[in-house]
Amino acid sequence: MSATTSDAILERMMALHPKIIDLTLDRVWALLDALGNPQNDLPPVIHIAGTNGKGSTQAMIRAGLEAEGKTVHAYTSPHLARFHERIRLAGELISEPYLTEVLDECYTANNGEPITYFEITTVAAILAFARTKADYTLLEVGLGGRLDATNVVDKPALTIITPVSFDHPQFLGNTVAEIAGEKAGILKRQVPAIVTRQTDDASEVIESRIEKLGCPALIQGQHWDAFEERGRLIYQDERGLLDLPPPALMGAHQFQNAGTAITALRHLGFGETACEAAAIKVSWPARMQKLTSGPLLDLAPRAEFWLDGGHNAACAQTLAETLQRLPSRPTHLICGLMNTKDVAGYMAPIADHVEGLHAVSIPGEVNTLPAEDTARAATTAGINATIAKDTRAATAAIIDNDPNARILICGSLYLAGDILKSHA
């Protein structure tokens, strides 16, 4: 097969399997075997699962490791503006030539067999990681854990489970306990496991799995804790207490994410320098990110723009808490969601914190929730909602009534990605 760009190969990969999501590891194992099993040649792996906080926690761990001069591979999904964001090789985003090379090699080795887009691109990332020297590999689960394409490392250095909540029931289960069981599928026998504070249902499932596998456990509330005190990040474990600056990422939930990252760094033997860097040197777009330039700001120079890609009820709850902490200012939402999400659950926590909502469909996404449905759910939750053609039209309508508004674009990482493309 010949192709000149990674985009051309990625487009062909989309046709290899009719389903976007089809959870099984059989196809992944077959392709890895055809490539010589590169998953066995990775630098020490830290594997991260959970419903919320995976990406932020991974970014914090990477910031801490890099502050100590370590080189780090990192895999995350989905991307926001460019596919290359998913694969970071020894600290740098994968180059276009090398991405094209490994994608082409995986496509050829797969030999036309059915495989999902996420599976084959995950294998491409693993192949690139195995062939590039680094000190650590950070793997973020795409969906679930037990049957996720990243769950192919027999003996990671560390596994992490961030908060588990109700999400993707059509794939993971109809209860938080069932979903937690899927997330706990990344746990490996006698491999240390870090677990953030969970609901009782999730905690029971995860801790039972930890006990069964004999994993050395580092559980929040039992072995470590992290919280905000007078604007500082306070961390405590069996080794002592750290008094650190607050996380650079906004939101009360980031104190817990920082605590999770610090637990990982301390377990790996790093000291306060790495722990502080995890909090203050982290960067992670579309998590209550303040926009400072771009066409929307040109349209509304007196408005304040924020971008958040959280997309479930738990994310909406943390979003509501974050809005409460911001200086008082009329807040208007521009919201687009995917049709796989709990829309009512997303709207309920934020209803009391916003002046109104302009619903949009997500550009280019076949699984977008129609703007009409988003507006209907918002209205049911008590939010004054209307429909807009796109984010530009929504912005124009908002500033027509309030030029100084706070405008929060939210509801989906796919919508956030569309915004970041236009603001690059």
Residue, then its C-alpha position, 0 to 999 in steps of 0.5 A: m500500500s502506498a500513502t503519502t500522509s498519515d491522514a490517508i492511512l487513517e482514512r483507510m483504517m476507518a473502513l477495516h471494521p464496520k463498528i466504531i466500538d467493538l470490545t474484544l482483544d482478539r484482533v489486537w493480539a493477532l496484530l501484535d503477534a504479526l508485528g513481533n509482539p512489541q508490547n513486550d519491549l516497552p519501557p516501564v508502563i504506568h496504565i491508567a483507567g477510570t471514568n474521569g481524571k485519566g488524562s489530567t492524572q497522566a499529564m501530571i505524572r508526565a510533568g513530574l517525571e520530566a521535571e526529574g529529567k526522565t523521558v516519557h512516552a504517553y498515549t491518550s485519546p481522543h485527540l482534540a485537533r490532530f491525531h498526533e496528539r495521541i502519541r507522545l514519543a520521549g516527550e515530543l508529539i510523534s512526527e508526521p513521517y514516523l506516524t505515517e511509517v508505523l501506521d503503514e506498517c500496521y496496516t500492512a501487517n493487519n493484511g485487510e483483517p477486520i480491526t477497529y480504528f482505535e485498536i489498530t492505531t493503539v497498536a501503532a502507538i505501541l510499536a512506536f513506543a517499543r522502538t524509541k528509547a524512553d524511561y517510562t510509558l504512560l498508557e491511558v485506557g480508551l474505554g473500560g479497561r478489561l477489553d481495551a486495546t491498551n490492556v496488553v502489557d503483562k507486567p506494568a510497573l504500576t496501575i491506576i484507577t481514577p474515579v469511576s462513575f456511570d458512563h458508556p452503559q451500552f458497553l460497560g454495564n448498567t451499574v457503577a459496580e459493573i463499570a468498576g469491574e471493567k475498569a479493574g480489568i487493568l489490574k495485574r497480579q502483584v502489580p502495585a495499584i493506586v486507587t482514588r476515592q470511589t463510591d462504595d459500589a465501585s470501591e467494593v469491586i475494585e478492592s476485591r479484585i486487588e485482594k484476589l490478585g495480591c496487588p500492593a494497594l495504595i488507596q486514597g483515604q487508607h494509604w494516602d490523601a490529598f485535599e485543598e487547604r487555604g488554597r494549597l495542595i496538601y498531600q499526606d501518605e505514610r512517608g509524611l506530609l507535603d504542602l504544595p502550590p495548587p494545581a495549575l489545572m482549574g477545578a477542585h477535582q484537580f487536587q485529587n488528580a494531583g494527589t493520584a499523580i503524586t502517589a505514583l511519583r512517590h511510589l516510583g521513588f521521586g521526591e518533592t521536586a517531581c511532586e510539585a512539578a506534577a501540580i504546577k507544570v502540568s498542561w492539559p487542554a480543554r479542561m476548563q481552559k481559558l481561551t486567550s486568542g482566536p476568531l471567537l475572541d475577535l468577535a467578542p473582545r469583551a467576553e471571557f471564554w472558557l473551554d471544557g470537554g467533560h461529557n458526563a454527569a460527574c464531569a458536570q458536577t465538577l464543572a458546577e463546582t468550578l463555576q462557583r469558584l470563579p469570580s461572579r459573572p453572568t455565564h452562558l453555555i454553548c453546548g454540544l454533546m454526543n448521542t451516547k451520553d446521559v444528557a439529563g445527567y449532564m444538565a442537572p448539576i449545572a442548571d443553577h449556575v448559568e444564565g442560559l444555554h445555546a445548543v449546537s450540533i458538533p461539526g463533522e460528527v455523525n454521532t452528535l446529539p442534534a442541537e434540538d435534543t440538547a436544547r430540550a434536555a436543558t429546558t427540562a433541567g430548568i435552563n433557558a435554552t435556544i438552538a444555534k447554527d454553530t458556535r460563532a452564531a451562538t457567540a453573536a447571540i450571547i454578546d448581543n444581549d451581554p457583551n461582557a458575558r462569560i461564555l463556556i463552550c462545553g459538553s464534548l471533547y469533540l466540540a472542544g477539538d473543533i474549537l481548538k482547530s479554529h483557534a490554533 
